[in-house]
Amino acid sequence: MVKQLTLVGMVALSANVSANTAINGNVQSRCIISTDTEGTFGNPNAYTLDTATTNGGELAVTRFDVTLADAYYAQVTAPSAFSSSPSLADVVTWTGDTVVKAVSDSTGMADYETNKIETGYMDKYDLTATGSTWFKTQSKAVMGGSKAFAGGSYTALVVAECIAQ
């Protein structure tokens, strides 16, 4: 019995001691997003808000600058709701789309628009070349029942994301 207690005591004394040591790092994205032009809603009739220039609006333009090719996707989502608005009398129906407005490398970025993947209001672009790409987003909101939009300030957001592959 004494041997057993001594053996247990020796096992307890020889238990391993461990520590965790952190290794830290910072990764700087090689994709930068900036707003080139904030969009503006035109109000061509009482029940429509539209960014189309033919309806008195201005398209939102977002710029993506990439310094590492084939590392990121650009994902741009047109609005499907107001982020702020007066109280609304009915349901608003949304339409919107994003397209390439301009590129800094017409050879390396030539297929961006034709190769994009569209899912609802979201457009996804594989950023295969380094340089800058400008995306323009059109957005249109129509008040249900042809009811008039209330007077006031309306804001809707284009969501632009650079997603690592």
N, C-alpha and C positions, 0 to 999 in steps of 0.2 A: 504494500500500500504506500509506503514511503517512496518507493521507486516511482510509482505512478504519479504522485504529487510532484516529485522533482521533475519528472519528464514533462508534465503539464506546465510547470513553471518555466522550464527551459524553452518550450515551444512558444510560450507567451512572450518571453524576452527576445526571441529571435524573429519576431514578426517583422515583415518588411515595412519600411517607412517610405511614403511617396509624396511627391509634390507635383503640381501642375505649373508649367512655365509657359506663359503666353508668347506667341509670335504675332506681332501686329503689322499691318500694312495699310496703305491708302491706295486706292485705285482711282485715277482720274479718268472720267469718261472721255472717250475720243469722239464723242458726238455731242454737239451743242445745239440747243434749240433756242430760237429767238423769234419774237414777233416782228415782222417786217411792216405789216399794215394791219391795224385793227379794223375789223369789218364794221359796216354801218347798215342798219336796216332802212330801206326806203319804205314808204307807205303809199303805194300806188292807188289803193282804195281803202275803204273803212275797215275791211276784214282781212287785209293781207300785209305782212311785213316781209320784205325780201331784200337780200343783199345784191341782187342783180343790178348792174349799172343801168339797164334799160328801165328799171323800176325805181330809180333814184337812190339805190344803195351802193355799197362798196364791198367788194369781196375781202374776206380776211386772208392775209398772206403770212405763212409761217416759214421760216428758214431753218434748214438743218445743215450744219457744217460737220463734216466727217473727216477725220484724219487717219482712219484705219478702215480699209476696204473689207467687205465681206464679214464685218463684225457686228453689224446692227441692222435692225428693221426700223423704219419710220412707220409709226401708226398714228393716223390722223382721223379723229372722229368728229363729224359734223354735229351740231346741236340737235337734240331731240326734246328739249325742254328749256324754259327760261330759268336762268339762275336767279333772276330777280325781275319782278313785274308787278303792275297793279293787280288787284283781284280780277280774275277772268270770268266772264259770263258763261263760257261754254268750253268744250274740249278743243284744243288746238291740234291741227294736223301739220306734221313737219315733213319736209323733204330737204335733202342736202346731199352734196357730193364734194369730193376733193379731187383735184387734178394737179399734175405737175405744171407749174407756170413757167419755170426757167431752171436751167442747170448750168453749172460752171464747166462741165466736161461733156460736150455734145456727143462724143463717141462712147465713152464709158458709161454714160447715164441714159443713152438713147432709148433703152427698153423699159425704163422705170414705169412709165404710164401703161404700156401694153402688158407688162407682167404683174401689175398690182393685183392684190386679192381684195375683193369687196365683200364685206359682211355687214349688212344693214347700213348704218351710217358710218361705219369704220372702213378705212382704206389702209391697207398694209403694203409697204414698199420695201423690197430687199435693197439695201444700200450697198451696192457692189463696187462702187468706186469712191475714191477720196474727192473731196471738194464740197461745193455748196449746191443745195437743191431748194427751190422755193415752191411751196405748195399753196394753191389758192382754194379756199373753201367757200362754196355757195350754200346759203341757208334760206329757207322760206317757211314761214309760219302762216297758216290760214285758220282763222277763227271759225269754229263750227256754226252751221246754220246761217252763214253769211252775216253774222252779228259783228258789230263794230268793236274794234279794240278800244279799251278805255284809254283816255289820255294819260300820259305818264311816261316814265322811263322804263325801257325794256333792255335786258341784257341776256345774252345766250353765249355759252362758251364753246369754242373749238378746243378739243383736248388733243394735244400733240405729245407723243411719247417716242423716245428713242429706246428700243429694247435690245439688249445684248443677245446675240444668237447663241 
